[in-house]
Amino acid sequence: MGKFKRHSSVRDSKNSEPKTNLWFDISTEQWPIVYCNHYNVRFGGLEKLHPFDAVKWANIFQWGWNVAAIAEIPALVFVPNFLIQKLYLRPMRFQTGGSILAGRLALERGWAINIGGGFHHCSRDKGGGFCAYADITLLVKHLFKYEPQRVRTAMIVDLDAHQGNGHERDFLGKEDKVFIMDVYNSSIYPKDREAEAAIRCKVKIAPFIEDREYLALVHRNLEKSLDSFQPDILVYNAGTDVLAGDSLGLLSVSAHGIIERDEMVFKKARERKIPIVMLTSGGYLKKTARIIGDSILNLHEHSLISLTDKSL
């Protein structure tokens, strides 16, 4: 498993100049699964005021008004800026760097997973819904800029329970280069009608949908999307807030259903030889960390991920 210590936007502690290299020394003996201890958000207990499991990323691995609004924790208004930077924004930046790294790794290895990221409510100029940085947009645009020969088109498959209005706003009018498939509960946040115009495969699902109907919809629409658009990379936003009992997602998919869903998406990408990068995105119950871990193990057991991949 690849842990990273720095990315291009972080200054080296031994050098006042920012690092400018766009790649990392990741050995072939490391799995392309990105995680860093700095991912986890801690506010001395204030994080418990939001239902999001602020340390779920570790469990998987065994200033003011604007930030308070984005994090949906009003008490953050009273937290000094330096603490907000250290305890909330810094972890979010590390996760964003992890998403970009995972995108690069997916090109080299055929697949990669960031145990974090998936901040799909954040666009390039506005955050919200616990999402402070537009990591999905940055991932895609990074590959377009620095890998123009290998990545000319991208597909975003957003299976978080909520509409991914952030990346959708960023790619409005660019549907020829970025195909977005979004399966979401339209009765909950954010209800962004303007952003919906960027979705080429829009699947609005009813509250409390269960496994059989949900998986059939995902399968049918993913197959249709991949038949009509052949991307150079697939960005999979694998939110676990579809889980039954999640008070924000309001769906009724089982743990087994989530694992089967992830397997389905990876299988579709792998059989078409499309590099796939998975981001873990939303999930607001303590048990989601275990489900994500079990899903990754299931992908390995079905030979959909491996340390050495010769398929690309």
Salt bridges, closest charged atoms under 4 A:
ASP12 OD2 - ARG6 NH2 3.18
ASP53 OD1 - LYS286 NZ 3.43
GLU72 OE1 - HIS50 NE2 3.09
GLU108 OE2 - ARG150 NH2 2.81
GLU147 OE2 - ARG104 NH2 3.17
GLU147 OE1 - ARG150 NE 3.08
ASP158 OD2 - HIS120 ND1 2.78
ASP158 OD2 - HIS167 NE2 2.88
ASP160 OD1 - HIS120 NE2 3.40
ASP160 OD1 - HIS162 ND1 3.16
ASP192 OD2 - ARG169 NE 2.73
GLU194 OE1 - ARG169 NH2 3.27
GLU196 OE2 - ARG193 NH1 3.58
GLU196 OE1 - LYS202 NZ 3.82
GLU196 OE2 - LYS204 NZ 3.31
GLU223 OE1 - LYS268 NZ 2.42
GLU223 OE2 - ARG272 NH2 3.14
ASP227 OD1 - ARG272 NH2 3.45
ASP241 OD2 - HIS162 ND1 2.93
GLU260 OE1 - HIS256 NE2 3.55
ASP262 OD1 - ARG261 NE 3.18
GLU263 OE2 - HIS302 NE2 3.77
GLU271 OE2 - ARG272 NH1 3.28
ASP294 OD1 - ARG290 NE 3.18
ASP309 OD2 - ARG270 NH2 2.40
